[in-house]
């Protein structure tokens, strides 16, 4: 469609900036996780039956390959790169483009939201509601996260920034959950 690498967040000129801002974001996620681990009442966010009981080999596959390449790269290129550019955003912050991509990011999470009843924190807060209501409520969070991740892309001037933050939440949260679940 004629979009250049800069419009979709893949301009190499900004790679150092994107890396630094992304690493700062990764550090903030790590700090949030450490805080949640340090405060016993917050640990329930990690008690998630969807993780199951993978062995160490499967855990490493998920954290180092499946999540980075099958989730983070795909979602960041699509929802913070291509779609905002197609909606007229490009390198600029345009609310219409950001919100359109964020809403689609929320809809993308419809199927995963159906399994949220296995998360202890969701169960404690919304367990009495029908699954369809919990699913709709859960799909409201990804658009908010999408806006934040797009802001990361905007500040870092590239997809590497939101990719590192996204990687920190998904690949960082899984081993913490895996470690805590047997102790739950």
C-alpha positions as CSV (number, residue, x, y, z in Angstrom):
1,X,0.0,0.0,0.0
2,X,3.0,2.3,-0.4
3,X,3.8,2.6,3.3
4,X,7.5,3.2,4.1
5,X,9.4,1.6,6.9
6,X,9.2,4.8,8.9
7,X,5.4,4.8,8.7
8,X,5.1,1.4,10.3
9,X,7.8,1.9,12.9
10,X,10.7,0.0,11.3
11,X,13.0,2.9,10.4
12,X,16.6,1.9,11.4
13,X,17.6,5.5,12.2
14,X,15.5,5.3,15.4
15,X,16.6,1.8,16.5
16,X,19.0,3.1,19.3
17,X,16.3,5.4,20.7
18,X,13.6,2.7,20.4
19,X,15.9,0.2,22.2
20,X,16.7,2.6,25.1
21,X,13.0,3.6,25.6
22,X,12.0,0.0,25.3
23,X,14.5,-1.1,27.9
24,X,13.2,1.6,30.3
25,X,9.7,0.3,29.7
26,X,10.9,-3.3,30.3
27,X,12.4,-2.1,33.6
28,X,9.1,-0.5,34.7
29,X,7.3,-3.8,34.0
30,X,9.9,-5.7,36.0
31,X,9.5,-3.2,38.8
32,X,5.7,-3.7,38.8
33,X,6.2,-7.5,38.8
34,X,8.6,-7.2,41.7
35,X,6.2,-5.1,43.6
36,X,3.4,-7.5,43.0
37,X,5.6,-10.4,44.2
38,X,6.6,-8.4,47.3
39,X,3.0,-7.6,48.3
40,X,1.2,-10.9,49.1
41,X,-2.2,-9.5,48.3
42,X,-1.1,-8.6,44.8
43,X,0.3,-12.1,44.0
44,X,-3.1,-13.3,42.9
45,X,-2.6,-11.5,39.6
46,X,-0.1,-14.3,38.8
47,X,-2.3,-17.2,39.9
48,X,-3.5,-18.2,36.5
49,X,-4.7,-21.7,35.7
50,X,-4.3,-21.1,31.9
51,X,-0.6,-21.6,32.4
52,X,-1.1,-25.2,33.4
53,X,2.0,-27.2,34.4
54,X,4.5,-27.0,31.6
55,X,7.9,-28.6,32.1
56,X,11.0,-26.4,32.0
57,X,11.6,-27.2,28.3
58,X,8.1,-26.1,27.3
59,X,8.3,-23.0,29.5
60,X,11.6,-22.0,27.8
61,X,10.0,-22.6,24.4
62,X,7.0,-20.4,25.3
63,X,9.1,-17.6,26.9
64,X,11.9,-17.5,24.3
65,X,10.2,-18.5,21.0
66,X,6.4,-18.8,21.0
67,X,5.6,-15.6,22.8
68,X,8.3,-13.3,21.3
69,X,7.7,-14.5,17.7
70,X,4.1,-15.8,17.7
71,X,2.6,-13.1,19.8
72,X,4.7,-10.0,20.3
73,X,6.2,-9.6,16.8
74,X,2.8,-10.4,15.1
75,X,0.8,-8.1,17.4
76,X,3.2,-5.2,17.4
77,X,3.7,-5.2,13.6
78,X,0.0,-5.4,13.1
79,X,-1.5,-3.2,15.8
80,X,1.3,-0.6,16.4
81,X,2.8,-0.7,12.9
82,X,0.7,-1.5,9.9
83,X,-2.8,-0.8,11.1
84,X,-2.2,2.7,12.5
85,X,-0.3,3.6,9.4
86,X,-3.2,2.3,7.2
87,X,-5.6,4.3,9.3
88,X,-3.6,7.5,8.6
89,X,-1.3,7.6,11.6
90,X,2.1,6.8,10.2
91,X,4.8,8.5,12.3
92,X,2.4,11.0,13.7
93,X,0.1,10.6,16.7
94,X,-3.4,10.6,15.3
95,X,-6.1,9.6,17.7
96,X,-8.3,8.1,15.0
97,X,-5.6,5.8,13.9
98,X,-4.4,4.9,17.4
99,X,-8.0,4.2,18.7
100,X,-9.0,2.2,15.6
101,X,-5.9,0.0,16.0
102,X,-6.5,-0.3,19.7
103,X,-10.1,-1.3,19.3
104,X,-9.1,-4.0,16.8
105,X,-6.4,-5.1,19.4
106,X,-9.3,-5.5,21.9
107,X,-11.3,-7.6,19.5
108,X,-8.3,-9.7,18.7
109,X,-8.3,-10.7,22.4
110,X,-11.9,-12.0,22.3
111,X,-11.0,-15.7,22.2
112,X,-8.3,-15.5,24.9
113,X,-10.8,-13.6,27.2
114,X,-13.0,-16.7,27.3
115,X,-10.4,-18.5,29.5
116,X,-10.0,-15.6,32.0
117,X,-12.2,-17.5,34.6
118,X,-9.0,-19.5,35.3
119,X,-7.3,-16.4,36.7
120,X,-7.6,-16.1,40.5
121,X,-7.8,-12.3,40.5
122,X,-10.5,-12.2,37.7
123,X,-12.4,-15.0,39.6
124,X,-12.2,-13.1,42.8
125,X,-13.4,-9.8,41.3
126,X,-15.8,-11.0,38.6
127,X,-16.5,-14.7,39.4
128,X,-20.2,-14.2,39.9
129,X,-20.7,-12.7,36.4
130,X,-21.6,-14.7,33.3
131,X,-18.6,-15.6,31.2
132,X,-19.9,-13.5,28.3
133,X,-19.9,-10.4,30.6
134,X,-16.4,-11.2,31.9
135,X,-15.2,-11.6,28.3
136,X,-16.6,-8.3,27.2
137,X,-15.1,-6.5,30.3
138,X,-11.8,-8.3,29.6
139,X,-11.8,-7.0,26.0
140,X,-11.9,-3.4,27.3
141,X,-8.4,-3.8,28.8
142,X,-6.5,-4.5,25.6
143,X,-7.5,-1.3,23.8
144,X,-6.2,0.7,26.8
145,X,-3.0,-1.4,26.7
146,X,-2.9,-0.8,22.9
147,X,-3.0,3.0,23.4
148,X,-0.2,2.7,26.0
149,X,1.9,0.5,23.7
150,X,1.3,2.9,20.8
151,X,2.5,5.8,23.0
152,X,5.6,3.7,23.7
153,X,6.0,3.3,19.9
154,X,5.5,7.1,19.5
155,X,8.0,8.0,22.2
156,X,10.6,5.5,21.1
157,X,10.0,6.2,17.4
158,X,9.8,2.5,16.5
159,X,8.2,-0.9,17.1
160,X,11.1,-2.1,19.2
161,X,9.9,0.0,22.1
162,X,6.4,-1.5,22.5
163,X,7.7,-4.9,21.5
164,X,10.1,-4.9,24.5
165,X,7.3,-3.7,26.9
166,X,4.9,-6.3,25.4
167,X,7.6,-9.0,25.7
168,X,8.3,-8.0,29.3
169,X,4.6,-8.4,30.3
170,X,4.0,-11.7,28.4
171,X,7.3,-13.5,28.5
172,X,8.2,-12.0,31.9
173,X,4.8,-12.8,33.6
174,X,4.8,-16.5,32.4
175,X,7.8,-17.7,34.4
176,X,6.6,-15.8,37.5
177,X,3.2,-17.5,37.2
178,X,4.9,-20.8,36.5
179,X,7.1,-20.5,39.6
180,X,4.2,-19.3,41.9
181,X,1.5,-21.8,40.8
182,X,2.9,-24.9,42.5
183,X,3.1,-22.8,45.7
184,X,-0.6,-21.6,45.4
